[in-house]
Amino acid sequence: MSENSNEIKTENVVIKPKNYLKIIALWKIGKSVLLLIIGFSMVFLDRKHEMLNWLIDWANDEFMLPHSRIYVWLLSKFQTVLSETHFRTSGIIALFYSVILAIEGIGVYNGKHWAEWLMVIGTASLIPLELYHFIHKPSFIKIIIISVNVWIVWYLWKTLKQNRKEAHKIKNL
């Protein structure tokens, strides 16, 4: 061990702790808790009508089409399509994804290499979807979310490559 107890020194190679990984892990765990709450409320609480009313109010404000016949027709079709089964299915998907985010976050927080790879693949796979949503409805929040996710993928990729090089150096010593 070197002077700093957080560093591991092997011959000429010093492996420093990855502080940003802890922040990224906490970010993922926070998102997991939020999705867990949403998924739980969709599956187990009878709030479908309240959520649909909130959606209708949001659409009224967002699209400013409260008196349009097509708008009213689309919303009525949406309510028909969003039956109890679909609503609960969306909640189950949210619960499933919250578990994946929790596994990623807890694994990365504990320094598990496999969790870093899981986080890179999972986060990178959602960036195209986020870009698609941004193109159709740009907002400052979406810019922040996309930027954070791109930075997470870049940082994890860089860290994983660095760890591979360091492990290779240690192996060849």
C-alpha positions as CSV (number, residue, x, y, z in Angstrom):
1,M,0.0,0.0,0.0
2,S,1.2,3.5,-0.7
3,E,0.9,6.6,1.5
4,N,-2.7,7.1,0.4
5,S,-4.7,4.2,1.7
6,N,-7.1,4.5,-1.3
7,E,-4.4,3.7,-3.8
8,I,-3.0,0.3,-4.6
9,K,0.6,0.4,-5.9
10,T,2.0,-2.6,-7.7
11,E,5.5,-2.0,-8.9
12,N,5.2,1.0,-11.2
13,V,1.4,0.9,-11.7
14,V,-0.8,2.9,-9.4
15,I,-4.6,2.3,-9.6
16,K,-6.5,5.2,-8.1
17,P,-10.1,4.9,-6.9
18,K,-12.8,6.1,-9.4
19,N,-14.7,8.8,-7.5
20,Y,-16.9,9.6,-10.5
21,L,-18.1,6.1,-10.6
22,K,-19.6,6.5,-7.1
23,I,-21.5,9.6,-8.3
24,I,-22.7,7.8,-11.5
25,A,-23.8,4.8,-9.3
26,L,-25.8,7.1,-7.0
27,W,-27.4,8.7,-10.1
28,K,-28.5,5.3,-11.3
29,I,-29.7,4.3,-7.9
30,G,-31.8,7.5,-7.6
31,K,-33.4,6.9,-11.0
32,S,-34.1,3.3,-9.9
33,V,-35.9,4.6,-6.8
34,L,-38.0,7.0,-8.9
35,L,-39.0,4.3,-11.4
36,L,-39.7,1.9,-8.5
37,I,-42.2,4.5,-7.1
38,I,-43.8,5.1,-10.5
39,G,-44.0,1.4,-11.3
40,F,-45.4,0.5,-7.9
41,S,-48.1,3.1,-8.2
42,M,-49.0,1.9,-11.7
43,V,-49.2,-1.7,-10.7
44,F,-50.6,-1.7,-7.1
45,L,-52.4,1.6,-6.6
46,D,-55.7,2.3,-8.3
47,R,-54.6,5.7,-9.7
48,K,-55.2,5.1,-13.4
49,H,-58.0,7.8,-13.7
50,E,-56.0,10.4,-11.8
51,M,-52.9,9.7,-14.0
52,L,-55.0,9.9,-17.2
53,N,-56.6,13.2,-15.9
54,W,-53.1,14.6,-15.3
55,L,-52.1,13.5,-18.8
56,I,-55.1,15.2,-20.3
57,D,-54.4,18.4,-18.4
58,W,-50.7,18.3,-19.5
59,A,-51.8,17.7,-23.1
60,N,-54.2,20.7,-22.9
61,D,-51.4,22.9,-21.7
62,E,-48.7,21.5,-24.0
63,F,-50.6,21.3,-27.3
64,M,-53.1,24.1,-26.6
65,L,-55.9,22.2,-28.4
66,P,-58.6,21.8,-25.8
67,H,-61.5,22.5,-28.3
68,S,-60.2,20.4,-31.2
69,R,-62.5,17.5,-32.2
70,I,-59.5,15.4,-33.3
71,Y,-57.8,16.0,-30.0
72,V,-60.8,14.9,-28.0
73,W,-61.2,11.8,-30.3
74,L,-57.6,10.9,-29.9
75,L,-57.7,11.2,-26.1
76,S,-60.8,9.0,-25.9
77,K,-59.1,6.4,-28.1
78,F,-56.0,6.6,-25.9
79,Q,-58.1,6.0,-22.8
80,T,-59.7,3.0,-24.5
81,V,-56.4,1.6,-25.6
82,L,-54.9,2.2,-22.2
83,S,-56.9,-0.5,-20.5
84,E,-56.1,-1.8,-17.1
85,T,-53.9,-4.5,-18.6
86,H,-51.8,-2.0,-20.5
87,F,-51.5,0.3,-17.6
88,R,-50.3,-2.5,-15.3
89,T,-48.0,-3.7,-18.0
90,S,-46.3,-0.3,-18.2
91,G,-45.9,-0.4,-14.4
92,I,-44.4,-3.9,-14.5
93,I,-41.9,-2.7,-17.2
94,A,-41.0,0.3,-15.0
95,L,-40.5,-2.0,-12.0
96,F,-38.3,-4.3,-14.1
97,Y,-36.2,-1.4,-15.4
98,S,-35.9,0.0,-11.9
99,V,-34.4,-3.4,-10.8
100,I,-31.9,-3.2,-13.7
101,L,-30.9,0.3,-12.7
102,A,-30.5,-0.7,-9.1
103,I,-28.3,-3.7,-10.1
104,E,-26.1,-1.3,-12.3
105,G,-25.9,1.3,-9.6
106,I,-25.2,-1.0,-6.7
107,G,-22.7,-3.1,-8.7
108,V,-20.8,0.0,-9.9
109,Y,-20.8,1.5,-6.4
110,N,-19.3,-1.7,-5.1
111,G,-16.6,-1.7,-7.9
112,K,-17.9,-4.6,-9.9
113,H,-16.4,-4.7,-13.4
114,W,-19.4,-6.5,-14.9
115,A,-21.7,-3.7,-13.6
116,E,-19.6,-1.1,-15.4
117,W,-20.1,-3.0,-18.7
118,L,-23.8,-3.4,-18.0
119,M,-24.1,0.3,-17.4
120,V,-22.3,1.2,-20.6
121,I,-24.5,-1.0,-22.7
122,G,-27.7,0.0,-21.0
123,T,-27.1,3.7,-21.0
124,A,-25.7,3.7,-24.6
125,S,-28.7,1.8,-25.9
126,L,-31.1,4.5,-24.6
127,I,-29.3,7.5,-26.2
128,P,-30.8,7.1,-29.7
129,L,-34.3,7.0,-28.1
130,E,-33.5,10.1,-26.1
131,L,-32.2,11.9,-29.2
132,Y,-35.4,10.9,-31.1
133,H,-37.5,12.5,-28.3
134,F,-35.3,15.6,-28.3
135,I,-35.7,16.1,-32.1
136,H,-39.5,16.0,-31.9
137,K,-39.8,18.1,-28.7
138,P,-36.6,19.9,-27.7
139,S,-36.2,21.1,-24.2
140,F,-33.4,22.2,-21.9
141,I,-34.1,19.2,-19.5
142,K,-33.6,16.8,-22.4
143,I,-30.3,18.4,-23.3
144,I,-29.1,17.9,-19.7
145,I,-30.3,14.3,-19.6
146,I,-28.7,13.4,-23.0
147,S,-25.5,15.2,-22.0
148,V,-25.3,13.4,-18.7
149,N,-25.9,10.0,-20.3
150,V,-23.3,10.6,-23.1
151,W,-20.8,11.7,-20.5
152,I,-21.5,8.6,-18.4
153,V,-21.0,6.3,-21.4
154,W,-17.8,8.1,-22.4
155,Y,-16.4,8.1,-18.9
156,L,-17.2,4.4,-18.3
157,W,-15.8,3.4,-21.6
158,K,-12.6,5.4,-20.9
159,T,-12.4,3.9,-17.4
160,L,-12.9,0.3,-18.7
161,K,-10.2,0.8,-21.4
162,Q,-7.8,2.2,-18.8
163,N,-8.5,-0.7,-16.4
164,R,-7.8,-3.2,-19.2
165,K,-4.5,-1.6,-19.9
166,E,-3.6,-1.5,-16.2
167,A,-4.6,-5.1,-15.7
168,H,-2.5,-6.0,-18.8
169,K,0.5,-4.2,-17.4
170,I,0.2,-5.9,-14.0
171,K,-0.2,-9.3,-15.7
172,N,3.0,-8.8,-17.7
173,L,5.1,-7.8,-14.7
